[in-house]
Amino acid sequence: MNKLIFLVVTSLLFLLIDFYVFQAVRVVTHDLSGSVRRGISIAYWSLTGLTLVALYAYNLLNPDLFGRSGRMFILTGIFANYFSKLFMLPFLFVDDLIRLGRWVVGLFSKSAASTPEVAGTTAETITRSAFLMKAAVVAGSLPVIGVGYGILSGAHDYRIRRVTVKLPDLPKSFEGLRIAQISDIHSGSFFNKTAVKGGVDMLLREKPDLVFFTGDLVNNTAPEIKDYIPVFEKIKAPLGVYSTLGNHDYGDYVSWSSVQEKRQNLENLKYAHKLLGWDLLMNEHRLLKQGADQLAIIGIENWGAKGRFPKYGKLAQANQGTEEASVKLLLSHDPSHWDAQVRPEFKDIDVMFAGHTHGMQFGVEIGNIKWSPVQYIYDQWAGLYEKEGQYLYVNRGFGYLGFPGRIGMPPEITIMELQRG
C-alpha cells in the first residue's frame, strides 16, 4: 500500500513538471507548421506515458522480468527524463516571476490611469519570453546529452593514473616496485564485455609487479561475476594478485530466503576470487620477501565509518605477525577507514589502498581543479592523500553502479611506484 501511494504521488509530481515544461515547448515550436507541432506534442506526451509505465512496471512487477541491465536502463531513462526537466524549471520560474511582476504593475497602472491608451496597454496579453524559453530548452537538453555520452563513451573510457610514493623505510630490494590497483568492478552492471576486455588489456600492458583489487566484485550476488571470470582471470603479476571484499560483496542489499542462503552466496563469491586466481585476504596478511627484506600486504574485510556501512574488518588481527616487515601496505575498501581507525591506531601502516566512492561517477578534474559531489560526504574520495607520513590512495573505480556510465570521472587503473625517500 505504501509503495502504491508513493507511485501515485510520484506520477502526479511528474505530470505537473511535464505540464509546466510543455509550455516552453509550445513557445519554442510556435513558428513551426501545425503538423510538426502536433508530432512534437505526441512525442513529448508519449515519452511521459512510457516513463510512467516504466515506473509502475519496475516497482509492481517481478524485477527479474527485466534482467539486471534492463532494470539499470529503466532507472537511467527515468532519471535522465526528469533530471533534464529540473534544469529547465529555474528558467521557467524566473520568467513567470517577471510576468507576475509585470501583471501586478499593470494592475496599479490601470487603476491610476484615466486614458484609454494606458488601459489598452495594460490589457495586452503578456506572453512568455522567447529568450528564456529557448534557454530553458537548451538547459534541459544538456543533461540528456551528458547522460548519453556518459553511457556510450564514459562508462569504459579507462584511464591509467600514475603516482609515485616515497617511503623512507622502503628496503632497497623493493625500490621501484610497481603496483596496479583496480577497484569496484561491479560486474553485475556491465553491458559491454569487449570494452571491459580492453580495460584489462590496458592493465596487462603496464606489466606491474603486483596487482591489488580493493573490493566490490559484484553488485549483490555471486553469479554476477560468472560471465566475466574468463575476462578478469587474465590479470596476473609476478608477485601475485591480492584482493579484498567491499560492502556490496556480502549480499547485504538483497532479501534472502534464509541466513544459510546468504552465507552460501558469500562462500560462492570467495570461490570466484579463487577461480580468478586472486589471493583474497580476509583479515589476514601476506609477507613478500627479498633476501632479508620483508614487505607486508594486509587485507581486511569491509570497514566503513560512514552511514550504515558494515564493519566486518579486523585490522588488529590482520596486522599481527607483520612486525618484521619494513613497509606495510593495506587493502581496505572504504577510504573513511583511514581517518577513523588506520591513522589513529596503526601508525605502522605506510600506504592504504581503497575505492568505494567511484568519484560518484560524476565530476570535474582539470589541472588542479578537482570536484565531485561525493567530496561533501568523503574527505578522501579520489587520488593520493598524505598525513604525517602515512598515505592513502582512493581508486575511482573500474566499473559503475546505478547510472551505467561516467561523466567527467572516467574509470581508473592506478599504477603506483614505490621509491625510497
Buried (B, 14 or more C-beta within 10 A) or exposed (E): EEEEEEBEEBBEEBEEBBEBBBBBBBBBBEEEEEEEBEEBBEEBEEEBEEBBEBBBBBEEEEEEEBEBEEBBBBBBBBBBBBBBBEBBBEBBEBBBEBBEEEEEEBEEEBEEBEEEEBBEEBEEEEEBBBEBBBBBBEBBEEBBEBBEBBBEEBBBBBEEBEBEBEBEEBBEBBEEBBBBBBBBBBBBBBBEEEBBBEBBEBBBEBEBBBBBBBBBBBBBBBBBBEEBBEBBBBBEBEBBBBBBBBBBBBBBEEEBEEEEEBEBBBEBBBEBBEEBBBBBBBBBBBEBEEEEBBBBBBBBBBBBBBEEBBBBBBBEEBBEEBEEBBBBBBBBBBBBBBBBBBBEEBEBBBBBBBBBBBBBBBBEBEEEEBEBEBBEEBEBBBBBBEEEEBBBBBBBBBBBBBBBBBBBBBBBBBBBBBEEE
